[in-house]
């Protein structure tokens, strides 16, 4: 139910990974997506639907489809999240979902983004440093009627990789969220400094999360301006 990323997104290098939380039907509701917008911008999103079962996966598929459909008619991530939330509330959806959505202009690296109660972004730099970026936004989708989702604009330089993750990658029984974000930032920055591709960087983050034996599904989405 997860998308196949476009083979080529002009001006960008994008990689994604997903691992379920267990065998059998323990598949969870994490997702990612990347697609071209009508105006030539690239939309990226990552999210986490409540639950770890087939119903969670089905709900995830609905939310991802809603987001794509709305994005075809809305000019910015804040509006997409606002309308997605209104739709889920109107449907009296049985679950909720967190999500971060970005629109990237590959020509100048300008990013507009908003969050619906999701994990902060990690910005990794090729000098080995990193920082954590908490986007503005609002509550998780499907709970609060008429919620507002303000957005922010930033610039992604050629020396930086933007790392988007779900909470299973950076949080667990023995790892607090802030510490997990710092760990992910350190790993991504080291990979960037070592000249690894976005694909290899995503693998490194996923391997580190799996080594901690978290009982949650995992999703990673990494983007660089080329």
C-alpha positions as CSV (number, residue, x, y, z in Angstrom):
1,X,0.0,0.0,0.0
2,X,3.1,2.3,0.1
3,X,3.9,4.2,-3.1
4,X,6.7,3.5,-5.5
5,X,8.8,6.8,-5.5
6,X,9.2,8.4,-8.9
7,X,12.3,7.2,-10.7
8,X,13.5,10.8,-11.1
9,X,12.5,14.0,-9.2
10,X,14.2,16.9,-11.0
11,X,16.8,18.6,-8.9
12,X,16.4,16.2,-6.0
13,X,17.8,13.0,-4.6
14,X,15.1,11.2,-2.6
15,X,15.2,7.9,-0.7
16,X,12.6,6.1,1.5
17,X,12.5,3.0,3.6
18,X,9.8,1.2,5.6
19,X,9.9,-1.8,7.9
20,X,6.8,-3.3,9.7
21,X,6.8,-3.6,13.5
22,X,6.5,-7.4,13.4
23,X,5.6,-10.5,11.4
24,X,2.2,-11.4,10.0
25,X,-0.5,-8.8,10.4
26,X,1.5,-6.4,12.7
27,X,2.1,-4.0,9.8
28,X,1.2,-0.6,11.4
29,X,0.2,2.6,9.8
30,X,3.4,4.5,9.0
31,X,3.7,5.9,5.5
32,X,5.7,8.1,3.2
33,X,5.0,9.7,-0.2
34,X,6.7,11.9,-2.8
35,X,5.2,13.2,-6.0
36,X,5.3,16.1,-8.5
37,X,2.8,19.0,-8.0
38,X,1.0,20.7,-10.9
39,X,3.2,23.8,-10.5
40,X,6.5,21.7,-10.7
41,X,7.2,21.6,-7.0
42,X,7.8,18.3,-5.3
43,X,5.6,17.3,-2.4
44,X,7.0,15.1,0.3
45,X,5.1,13.6,3.2
46,X,5.6,11.2,6.1
47,X,3.0,10.1,8.6
48,X,1.8,7.7,11.2
49,X,-1.7,6.4,11.4
50,X,-2.9,5.1,14.8
51,X,-2.6,1.4,15.5
52,X,-0.7,-1.7,14.5
53,X,-3.0,-3.9,12.5
54,X,-4.7,-4.4,9.1
55,X,-7.2,-1.6,10.0
56,X,-4.4,0.8,10.7
57,X,-2.8,0.0,7.3
58,X,-6.2,0.5,5.5
59,X,-6.7,3.8,7.3
60,X,-3.2,4.8,6.3
61,X,-4.0,4.1,2.7
62,X,-7.1,6.3,2.9
63,X,-5.2,9.2,4.4
64,X,-2.4,9.0,1.9
65,X,-4.9,9.0,-1.0
66,X,-6.8,11.9,0.5
67,X,-3.6,13.9,0.8
68,X,-2.6,13.3,-2.8
69,X,-6.1,14.3,-4.1
70,X,-6.2,17.4,-2.0
71,X,-2.6,18.4,-2.9
72,X,-3.6,18.5,-6.6
73,X,-5.9,21.5,-5.8
74,X,-4.3,23.2,-2.8
75,X,-1.2,25.4,-3.2
76,X,0.6,24.8,0.1
77,X,1.1,22.1,2.8
78,X,-0.9,24.0,5.5
79,X,-4.0,24.0,3.3
80,X,-3.6,20.3,2.5
81,X,-3.4,19.4,6.2
82,X,-6.3,21.7,7.0
83,X,-8.6,20.1,4.4
84,X,-7.4,16.5,5.2
85,X,-8.3,17.1,8.8
86,X,-11.7,18.6,7.9
87,X,-12.4,15.5,5.8
88,X,-11.4,13.0,8.5
89,X,-13.5,14.8,11.1
90,X,-16.5,15.0,8.8
91,X,-16.2,11.2,8.2
92,X,-16.0,10.6,11.9
93,X,-12.8,8.6,11.2
94,X,-12.2,5.9,13.8
95,X,-8.5,6.7,14.1
96,X,-6.2,9.7,13.9
97,X,-2.9,10.3,12.1
98,X,0.1,12.5,12.4
99,X,1.8,13.9,9.3
100,X,4.5,16.3,8.1
101,X,4.1,17.7,4.6
102,X,6.7,19.6,2.6
103,X,6.6,21.4,-0.8
104,X,10.1,21.8,-2.3
105,X,11.2,24.1,-5.2
106,X,14.1,22.1,-6.6
107,X,15.4,25.2,-8.5
108,X,16.3,27.2,-5.4
109,X,15.9,24.7,-2.5
110,X,13.1,26.6,-0.9
111,X,10.9,24.4,1.3
112,X,7.4,25.2,2.7
113,X,6.3,22.8,5.4
114,X,3.7,22.2,8.1
115,X,3.1,19.4,10.7
116,X,0.1,17.7,12.1
117,X,1.5,16.6,15.4
118,X,4.4,14.7,13.8
119,X,8.0,14.1,14.7
120,X,10.4,17.1,14.1
121,X,12.6,17.2,11.0
122,X,16.4,16.5,11.2
123,X,18.7,18.7,9.1
124,X,22.1,16.9,8.6
125,X,25.1,18.8,7.2
126,X,28.1,17.6,5.3
127,X,30.5,19.1,7.9
128,X,29.2,16.5,10.4
129,X,26.8,18.8,12.3
130,X,23.1,18.6,12.5
131,X,20.1,20.5,13.9
132,X,16.5,19.6,14.8
133,X,13.7,21.6,13.1
134,X,10.3,21.7,14.7
135,X,7.8,22.9,12.1
136,X,4.7,24.9,13.0
137,X,1.4,23.3,12.5
138,X,-1.5,21.9,14.5
139,X,-2.9,18.7,16.2
140,X,-3.0,15.3,14.6
141,X,-5.5,14.8,11.8
142,X,-9.0,13.7,12.5
143,X,-9.6,14.9,16.1
144,X,-10.0,18.7,16.3
145,X,-12.7,20.3,14.0
146,X,-11.5,23.5,12.3
147,X,-7.9,23.1,13.4
148,X,-5.4,25.5,11.7
149,X,-2.1,24.4,10.3
150,X,0.3,27.3,9.9
151,X,3.4,26.7,7.8
152,X,7.0,27.8,7.6
153,X,9.4,28.4,4.7
154,X,13.1,27.5,4.9
155,X,15.9,26.8,2.4
156,X,17.7,23.5,1.8
157,X,21.3,24.0,0.8
158,X,23.4,21.6,-1.2
159,X,25.4,20.7,1.9
160,X,22.3,19.5,3.8
161,X,20.1,16.4,3.9
162,X,16.6,16.7,5.2
163,X,15.6,13.6,7.2
164,X,11.9,12.8,7.9
165,X,11.1,9.9,10.2
166,X,8.2,8.3,12.1
167,X,8.5,8.0,15.9
168,X,9.5,4.3,15.8
169,X,12.9,5.4,14.3
170,X,13.7,7.8,17.1
171,X,11.7,6.8,20.2
172,X,11.3,3.6,22.2
173,X,11.2,2.0,25.6
174,X,14.8,2.8,26.2
175,X,15.2,5.9,24.1
176,X,13.5,9.3,24.6
177,X,12.4,11.3,21.6
178,X,14.9,14.1,21.9
179,X,17.8,11.7,22.4
180,X,16.6,9.6,19.4
181,X,16.4,12.7,17.2
182,X,20.0,13.6,18.2
183,X,21.1,10.1,17.4
184,X,19.5,10.2,14.0
185,X,21.0,13.6,13.3
186,X,24.5,12.3,14.2
187,X,24.2,9.2,12.0
188,X,22.8,11.2,9.0
189,X,25.5,13.9,9.3
190,X,28.2,11.2,9.5
191,X,26.8,9.5,6.4
192,X,26.7,12.8,4.6
193,X,30.3,13.7,5.6
194,X,31.4,10.2,4.4
195,X,29.8,10.9,1.0
196,X,27.1,8.3,1.2
197,X,24.0,8.5,-1.0
198,X,20.5,9.2,0.4
199,X,19.7,5.5,-0.1
200,X,22.7,4.4,2.0
201,X,21.9,7.1,4.6
202,X,18.3,5.8,4.9
203,X,19.7,2.3,5.4
204,X,22.0,3.4,8.1
205,X,19.2,5.1,10.1
206,X,16.9,2.1,9.7
207,X,19.6,-0.4,10.8
208,X,20.2,1.7,13.9
209,X,16.5,1.7,14.8
210,X,16.1,-2.0,14.2
211,X,19.1,-2.7,16.4
212,X,17.2,-1.2,19.3
213,X,14.4,-3.8,18.9
214,X,11.6,-1.3,19.0
215,X,8.1,-2.8,18.7
216,X,6.9,-0.2,16.2
217,X,6.9,0.1,12.4
218,X,9.5,2.4,10.9
219,X,9.6,4.9,8.0
220,X,12.4,7.1,6.8
221,X,12.3,9.7,4.0
222,X,15.5,11.6,3.0
223,X,15.9,14.4,0.5
224,X,18.9,16.3,-0.9
225,X,19.1,19.1,-3.5
226,X,21.3,18.0,-6.3
